[in-house]
């Protein structure tokens, strides 16, 4: 599908401006309450999941989304955004994950207008779960198709009657005493629900594994989706015990992960049951996607 030129983008935006107005929504501005009411009434997306995304975002200096208003100042569309920052030695990269897109039927011809606040700024844009009808629009506006792998692993706590070499620690204050930078910085960045933070302490070698994940449900099955592991080699080596500890603590038997292109799985190869599927994503960035971008996205609820 051919990308739209900047000149034609400007024409489209000028056309939309004649009928619609776009506004950013933050937790403190005048549009927040009306936006929440709009999202509660719509039946396109689960408001429960949208609220989880809003609540988990620890960065309040960026908008949680954008709305379009018609001539009567009624909200007729919403685009949800999850902003995050990636710091390097030379600069700061701003990522914007587009996680939801709702436009009333009458105004869908101008649904592209929701992209206007972010498309020309120096943001790194991602869309990990776009609906099929949105894909074509993203491609026209310069998004490139890439992919993730989604892997699900099944396990049973076979070692219930054996003494384990590892301990699972949930207490936040205790976890922080073990963490070193950058793990401590990551710990402090994900303080809200639905993030679950676990530390696995090996009593023999004193090594630790810091894990961040969320519990999701797919077809009514609870799955612990792991997004961050501080020491993947140690996790693989100790997986036989670690799966028992986490399964018993969280009462789950399924684990999962999203694998970024050219990255390795966090799980061992010789697991009892494993299923891997390919997932197309869309990005407008020259910066490599990492696990942190996945943590700051709607993948935490899907």
N, C-alpha and C positions, 0 to 999 in steps of 0.2 A: 504494500500500500504506500502510495506516494506521500511524502511529507509536505505540509503546507508551508509556503514561503513566508517570511516575516511580513512582507508587504500584504499578502492575502490575510494573514492573521490580523493585522491592523484593520483591514476592511471589515472582517467579521466582528471584531470587537466594537468598532464604531457603529455598526448596525445594531448590535445588542444594546449599546448604551442609550439608544433612542427609546427603548422600551423598558429597560431594566436598570437597577442600581445594585452594585455589589458592596457588601460590608464585611469586615472581619469581626469575628466573635471571640471575645475573651471572657474569662470567668467574672470579670469585674465591669464589663461595659453594658451599655443600655440594651443590647440585643440578646444578651445571654438568656434571660427568662423566656422571651418569646421564642427563641430558637429551641430551647428545651421542650416547650409546649408543642411546637411544630413536630419535633422528633418523636414525642410521645404519641401523637395522633397518627403519624404516617404508618403504613403497614408494609413498607418495602424491606426494612431492616429491623433487626431486633434492638429495641431501645435498651434492653438489659445489657447486651454486649457493647453498645455504644457508650453506656455509662461506665462500664468497666474500663474502657479505653480512656475516657476523660479522666476518671479517678486515678488511673495508674500514672498519668503523665505528671512528672515532677517538675517540668519546665514551664513556668507560668508567664515567661516573658514573650512567648509566641502565641498566636491565636490557636484555639482548638478547632477552628473551622471558618468557613466563609458562607454567607448566605446571599441569595439574590432576592431583591424586592421588586414587585411590580409597581405600576404607577399609583396604586392605592396603598403602597407601603406594606403590603402583605408579603410574608415570606413564601416564596414559591420554589425554593431550591436550597440545598445544603451540600457542601463538600467538607468532609471531616479531615483534619490534618493532625499529624503527630510529629511535632518538631523535636529534633535532638541535635546535639553538637558533637563533633569529633575534633579533638585538639591534636595538633602535631607540633613539632619543634618550630615550624615556619609559619603556620597559619591555622585558622579555625574554619572547618567545613560545617556548613549547616545543612542538615538533612530534613526533608519534609516527606513523610509517608502519607499518601492519600489513601485513606482507609474506608471512606464511604462517599456515596454520590447519590443524591436524591433530588429529582426535579419533577415537579408536577407535570402531568401529561401535556397540558396546553402550552407549556413553555419549553418543552424538550428540544425544540429546534435551536434554541439558544443555550443548551446545556453546557456547551464549550466555554461559556462566559465565566464559569466557576474557576477555570484554570488561570484566568487573566492575572490575579494577584501574585501568582507564584512562577508563572512560566517565563517571565522576562527578568526575574531576579536571579541572583547568583546562588540559587538553592540546588542541592542535589535531590532530585525527585524520585520517589519510588512508589510503585503500586503493586503490592504483593497479591491482592485478592480481587482484581477488577472483574466485574461481570462481563460476559461476552459482548454485550452491546456497547460497552465502554472501550473495549480494546482498540477498535478501529480509530476512535477519536484520539486516544493516547498516541497511537502510532503516527497519526497525521500531525500531531504537535511535537514530534521529535523523540518520543519514548522508544527505546529499543527493547526487543524481546530477549530475555535471558531465562535462566531456569534455576530452580532449586530441586533437590531431592528430599522427599519426606520418607523417613524410615520409622517403622513401628517394630518394637521388640516385645515379645511376650516372655514372662518368667513366672516361676512358682518358687516360694521360699522353702526349698528343700533342706536347707541347713538349720532349720529351726531348733534342733536339739544338739547342735554343736557349738562349742565356744568359738567366738569370732575374734579375729585380730583387729577389727576396726570398730570404732564407735561413731554413732551419728549424733551430731550436736545441732540443736535447733535454737537454743537461747542466743538472742542477738548479741548480748553483751559478752558472752563467752566466745562466740564466733569471731568477734572483732579483735580479741586478744591474740588470735592466731594469724590474722591476715596481714600480709605485707602489701605495699604498693606494687602494682595497680589494683590488686584484688580489693583492698580496703576502699579505694575510690569507687570501684564498681558496686561494692556493697552499699555505700552511702547514696548511690544514684538510684537505687531501686528499693525504696523503703516502703512503698505502698502495695496494697493488694492489686492484682492477684499474684504478684511475684512471691515465690516460696524460696527461701534461702536455707541451704543445708551445708554443714561442714562434716566431712568424713575424716576422722583422725585415725591414722594407723599407729597402733600401740607398739609395734615392733621397730619401725624405722622412723617414727615421728613425722612422717610426711602427712600433709593434709590435702584434701581436694575440696575446693569451694564450688558449689553448684547453685545455679539459679534456674528455676523452671516454673511452670504453671500447670495446674490441673485443668484439663479440658475434657469435654465429652464429645465423642463421635459415635453416633448410633447407640446412645445411652451407655457407652462404655467409658469408664474413667481412664484417662491416660495422663501420665506425668510427662509433659513435654519439656525436655531439657534444652535450654538456650545457651547456657554458659557453663563451662567446666575449666577450672584453673589448671588442671594437670590431667590431660587426656590419657597419657601413657599409664599413669598410676590407676586411673579409672578402669582402663582395659585390663591391667594386671590383677586388680582386686574386684573385678566385676562380679565374680561368683558370690562374694560376700556382700558387696555394696547393694546389689539388687535385692538381697534378703532384707537388709536394714531399711531401705527406702520403701519396699513393698509393705512391710509390716507397719511402719510408721504412718504411711499415707493410705494404707488399705487399697492398694492398686496392684495390678498384675501386668499392666502395659506401660511401656516407656516409648517415647518418640523423640525425634530430633529433625530439624531442618538442616540440610547440608548445602552450604554455599558452593558454587562452582569451584572445582579444583581443590576443595577441602576434603579431608578424610572424615569418616564416621567416628564418633566418639565411642561407639560400642565395639566390642570384639567381633571378629568375623564369624567365630564358631558359636553363635548363640543358638538356642533351641529352635526359636521361631523368629523369623524376620521378614518383613515385607517392605519393599521400597518402591516408591512411585515418583514420577517426574511431575514437577509443577512449574508452569510458565509464569514468569513475573515480568514487569515492565519498569524500566528505569531510564532516567534522563540525567546521567552523571558520568563523569570520567573517573570517579573515585571507586575503588573496589568495595563491594558490599561485604560487611563483616557481620559477625553474630550480634554485635551491638545494635546495628540497624534493624535486625530482626526483633530484638528485645523491645525496641522503640517503635512498634508497629501493631497493626491489628492481628498479626499472627498469634499474639498472646491470648486471643479469645477464639481462634479458629483452628 
